[in-house]
Amino acid sequence: MEETLLDNTQETVAASSSTSSSHKPKLGFLGVGWIGRNRMEVIAKHEAGEIAFVADTAASNAEEAIKSVPGAQIVNTLESILEQPEVEGVVIATPSAFHAEQSMLALEAGKSVFCQKPLGRNVEETRRVVETARSQNKLLGVDLSYRYTAAMQEVYKVVQSGELGFIYAVELVFHNAYGPDKAWFYEPKLSGGGCVIDLGVHLVDLALWSLNFPGVKNVNSRLYAKGKPISMCDGKVEDYATASIELETGTNLQLSCSWNLPAGQEAIISATFYGTQGGVALKNINGSFYDFVAERYYGTRAERLASPPDEWSGRAGVAWAERVAKGEGFSEEAEEFVKVAEVLDKIYGR
């Protein structure tokens, strides 16, 4: 399963601006704020899909988005996209509270789905979406975009090679010196949580994916809001969190993530794998949200495996669209979304 996904990812990383498939699936886009619009424009640039319909609750977003995709049609609702028989897939980039329901509606209408993370606000919602995709035999993708960076591809290859020996520790960090600018992020019922479900989801995914999704034995966590310990029962979302995740293999994952941390730079992002025969890491550089290096560690010596520039934003959506073009149906990879959601629920004490 992991090898298949990596192959798809590597094909996309190495791809030119056109897909090898002559068939371009017609796609509908629900939500074209900056993330949704970016994913749309990258898919269009790579000619991985035909942008057929665009819907957004803010008319200005839709009007601005279609300037870059002549021929696309603005519609008002998801239902208006789903009733188009020629649409093969729907890309969803709406607030988190709507992801599960909208994904299931699209899948039940016979469309493949590519959704922003989190797929669901908890494991129950996530599992329902995956089961719907399975019952409809439709390809389900989630925008776990850091897998698709060139740097993470190099890290993955080293971890998978076994050359690090037994990987006993993984340190995961995502500090964002800013916080979300939309009010719904701060409402637990709408967001499902704070920095963990927003940022930590990527790190947990990278660690479990690289290690072939071993079972999780135990999770201990602490959540904070404005410097004070909280629980999810308090009706607040966390802006700082730490978690210790013990895997059944004996590996320990240490996670820390935050919003609005006085980090001295815009962001600190890393995933570092320590083994008995060396280490390897994904790291951002110069506080960037976009520029990453991969480094391999031999005691006190470091070797650079990958460096910027790397236009990785949107690659996950391109990979999904290319698979839709090939006629792929449901993939058991989707169970990985459930496994990540299970860990997040344990971090939240749910």
Salt bridges, closest charged atoms under 4 A:
GLU11 OE1 - LYS326 NZ 3.75
GLU41 OE2 - ARG37 NE 2.87
GLU50 OE1 - LYS26 NZ 2.92
GLU64 OE1 - LYS67 NZ 3.02
GLU88 OE2 - HIS23 NE2 2.97
GLU125 OE2 - ARG121 NH2 2.55
GLU131 OE2 - ARG134 NH1 2.67
ASP143 OD2 - ARG39 NE 2.56
GLU154 OE2 - LYS157 NZ 3.08
GLU163 OE1 - ARG296 NH1 2.85
ASP181 OD1 - LYS182 NZ 3.47
ASP198 OD1 - LYS117 NZ 2.81
ASP205 OD1 - ARG147 NH2 2.75
GLU246 OE2 - LYS217 NZ 3.86
GLU295 OE1 - LYS283 NZ 3.24
GLU295 OE2 - ARG304 NH2 3.49
ASP310 OD1 - ARG315 NH2 2.59
GLU311 OE1 - LYS45 NZ 3.10
GLU328 OE1 - ARG323 NE 3.01
GLU332 OE1 - ARG134 NH2 2.82
GLU333 OE1 - ARG323 NH1 3.10
GLU335 OE2 - ARG134 NH2 3.04
GLU336 OE1 - ARG147 NH2 2.95
GLU342 OE2 - ARG127 NH2 3.13
ASP345 OD1 - ARG350 NE 2.89
